[in-house]
Amino acid sequence: MGCGFSGSIILSEALETIGKYAISGGYFSGSLTIPNSVTEMGHNAFSYCQYLTGTLTLSSSLSTIDGSAFYNTHFTGTLSIPNSVKSIGGRAFCLNNFSELVLGDSLVTIVDAAFENCNNLTGTLRLPSSVTQIGSWAFCHTSFN
């Protein structure tokens, strides 16, 4: 927590769990790839990593993205939620700079404010037929058509 450096984060392929606040408040630039070995990610795992300007690639083994996991990280590019993800927690991606959102076909729940203030999200929002719950303000202050 609170570390600062320039460059991307490279995580071990042996990593299975990223705990609460693991890298929260880190000040670094670059991209982040969550290896496919990661199945769990805690609340606020990467929150407030404000200088992340690269891309985010998520593990294809995640089933849940906990609340505020990537809150206020400022990632850019396309955010692709893997097909393995069934639930996106509250404010999980709030205050990011993604330009496109692709939701996986197994997604069931999008909790309150999950993508709030992602102002650069434009185009068409496609919700998979598996989605049965969308929380309050889930897409508040986005720019979808």
Backbone hydrogen bonds in HBPLUS format (Angstrom, degrees):
<---DONOR---> <-ACCEPTOR-->    atom                        ^
c    i                          cat <-CA-CA->   ^        H-A-AA   ^      H-
h    n   atom  resd res      DA  || num        DHA   H-A  angle D-A-AA Bond
n    s   type  num  typ     dist DA aas  dist angle  dist       angle   num
A0002-GLY N   A0024-SER O   3.22 MM  22  6.70 144.3  2.35 137.1 147.4     1
A0027-TYR N   A0003-CYS O   2.62 MM  24  6.08 156.9  1.67 154.0 162.3     2
A0005-PHE N   A0027-TYR O   2.95 MM  22  6.41 138.9  2.12 133.3 144.2     3
A0007-GLY N   A0029-SER O   3.06 MM  22  5.28 127.4  2.35 117.6 132.3     4
A0009-ILE N   A0031-SER O   3.20 MM  22  6.67 153.1  2.28 166.4 173.1     5
A0015-LEU N   A0012-SER O   3.14 MM   3  5.45 164.2  2.17 110.1 115.1     6
A0039-THR N   A0016-GLU O   2.85 MM  23  5.67 154.8  1.91 146.8 147.3     7
A0040-GLU N   A0016-GLU O   3.39 MM  24  6.76 160.7  2.43 156.5 160.0     8
A0018-ILE N   A0040-GLU O   3.00 MM  22  6.29 155.6  2.06 140.1 147.7     9
A0042-GLY N   A0018-ILE O   2.71 MM  24  6.09 156.8  1.77 158.2 166.3    10
A0022-ALA N   A0019-GLY O   3.28 MM   3  5.37 150.5  2.37 131.5 125.3    11
A0021-TYR N   A0043-HIS O   3.11 MM  22  6.61 151.2  2.20 152.2 161.1    12
A0023-ILE N   A0045-ALA O   2.85 MM  22  5.84 164.3  1.88 161.3 166.0    13
A0026-GLY N   A0023-ILE O   3.23 MM   3  5.80 139.8  2.40 142.2 138.9    14
A0025-GLY N   A0047-SER O   2.79 MM  22  6.29 156.1  1.84 157.4 164.3    15
A0054-GLY N   A0030-GLY O   3.09 MM  24  4.71 141.6  2.24 126.7 117.3    16
A0032-LEU N   A0055-THR O   2.97 MM  23  6.41 161.1  2.00 164.5 170.8    17
A0057-THR N   A0032-LEU O   2.94 MM  25  6.37 158.8  1.99 156.5 162.3    18
A0034-ILE N   A0057-THR O   2.75 MM  23  6.02 174.0  1.75 168.3 168.7    19
A0038-VAL N   A0035-PRO O   3.02 MM   3  5.85 167.8  2.04 126.0 129.5    20
A0045-ALA N   A0042-GLY O   3.28 MM   3  5.47 141.5  2.44 136.5 129.5    21
A0044-ASN N   A0067-GLY O   3.20 MM  23  6.66 153.1  2.28 147.4 155.5    22
A0047-SER N   A0044-ASN O   3.32 MM   3  4.77 162.0  2.36  94.6  99.9    23
A0046-PHE N   A0069-ALA O   2.83 MM  23  5.59 152.4  1.91 147.8 157.0    24
A0048-TYR N   A0071-TYR O   2.82 MM  23  6.17 159.7  1.86 164.5 171.3    25
A0052-LEU N   A0049-CYS O   3.41 MM   3  6.23 163.3  2.44 128.5 128.1    26
A0076-THR N   A0054-GLY O   2.96 MM  22  5.73 174.7  1.96 159.4 161.1    27
A0086-LYS N   A0063-SER O   2.68 MM  23  5.42 169.7  1.69 143.0 142.7    28
A0087-SER N   A0063-SER O   3.39 MM  24  6.84 151.0  2.48 148.4 155.9    29
A0065-ILE N   A0087-SER O   2.97 MM  22  6.36 160.8  2.01 156.6 162.7    30
A0089-GLY N   A0065-ILE O   2.68 MM  24  5.81 164.6  1.70 176.2 176.6    31
A0069-ALA N   A0066-ASP O   3.23 MM   3  5.65 148.6  2.33 137.9 133.9    32
A0068-SER N   A0090-GLY O   2.88 MM  22  6.28 135.8  2.08 140.3 154.1    33
A0071-TYR N   A0068-SER O   3.29 MM   3  4.65 175.1  2.29 101.8 101.0    34
A0070-PHE N   A0092-ALA O   2.76 MM  22  5.42 147.9  1.87 144.6 155.6    35
A0072-ASN N   A0094-CYS O   2.81 MM  22  6.08 173.5  1.82 160.9 163.2    36
A0097-ASN N   A0075-PHE O   2.88 MM  22  5.40 133.9  2.10 146.7 161.1    37
A0099-SER N   A0077-GLY O   2.81 MM  22  5.34 156.5  1.87 135.5 143.7    38
A0079-LEU N   A0100-GLU O   2.86 MM  21  6.17 168.3  1.87 153.7 154.8    39
A0102-VAL N   A0079-LEU O   2.87 MM  23  6.20 164.3  1.89 162.2 162.5    40
A0081-ILE N   A0102-VAL O   2.77 MM  21  6.07 170.1  1.78 177.5 177.4    41
A0085-VAL N   A0082-PRO O   3.17 MM   3  5.77 159.7  2.21 117.0 122.1    42
A0108-VAL N   A0086-LYS O   2.79 MM  22  5.13 167.2  1.81 128.5 132.8    43
A0109-THR N   A0086-LYS O   3.05 MM  23  6.47 164.2  2.07 155.8 160.7    44
A0088-ILE N   A0109-THR O   2.95 MM  21  6.29 154.5  2.01 149.0 157.0    45
A0111-VAL N   A0088-ILE O   2.92 MM  23  6.06 175.3  1.92 171.4 172.9    46
A0092-ALA N   A0089-GLY O   3.18 MM   3  5.35 151.1  2.27 132.4 127.0    47
A0091-ARG N   A0112-ASP O   3.14 MM  21  6.70 136.6  2.34 143.0 155.3    48
A0094-CYS N   A0091-ARG O   3.42 MM   3  4.81 161.1  2.46  93.2  98.6    49
A0093-PHE N   A0114-ALA O   2.85 MM  21  5.67 154.8  1.91 153.6 162.1    50
A0095-LEU N   A0116-GLU O   3.02 MM  21  6.55 151.9  2.11 156.7 165.3    51
A0107-LEU N   A0104-GLY O   3.41 MM   3  5.81 170.0  2.42 114.9 117.3    52
A0132-THR N   A0108-VAL O   2.88 MM  24  5.46 158.7  1.92 138.6 142.3    53
A0133-GLN N   A0108-VAL O   3.25 MM  25  6.55 151.0  2.34 166.2 163.7    54
A0110-ILE N   A0133-GLN O   2.96 MM  23  6.20 156.3  2.01 146.9 154.7    55
A0135-GLY N   A0110-ILE O   2.69 MM  25  6.04 158.6  1.74 162.5 168.9    56
A0114-ALA N   A0111-VAL O   3.21 MM   3  5.77 140.8  2.37 149.2 144.1    57
A0113-ALA N   A0136-SER O   2.90 MM  23  6.32 145.6  2.02 147.7 158.9    58
A0116-GLU N   A0113-ALA O   3.25 MM   3  4.77 169.4  2.27 100.3 103.4    59
A0115-PHE N   A0138-ALA O   2.83 MM  23  5.54 151.8  1.91 145.5 154.9    60
A0117-ASN N   A0140-CYS O   2.86 MM  23  6.26 156.7  1.92 153.8 161.7    61
A0121-LEU N   A0118-CYS O   3.09 MM   3  5.92 171.3  2.09 128.8 131.4    62
A0143-SER N   A0121-LEU O   2.83 MM  22  5.41 134.8  2.03 147.7 161.3    63
A0145-ASN N   A0123-GLY O   2.62 MM  22  5.46 175.5  1.62 163.6 164.7    64
A0131-VAL N   A0128-PRO O   3.13 MM   3  5.89 169.3  2.15 123.3 126.2    65
A0138-ALA N   A0135-GLY O   3.33 MM   3  5.58 148.6  2.44 132.2 127.4    66
A0140-CYS N   A0137-TRP O   3.16 MM   3  4.68 176.9  2.16 105.1 105.4    67
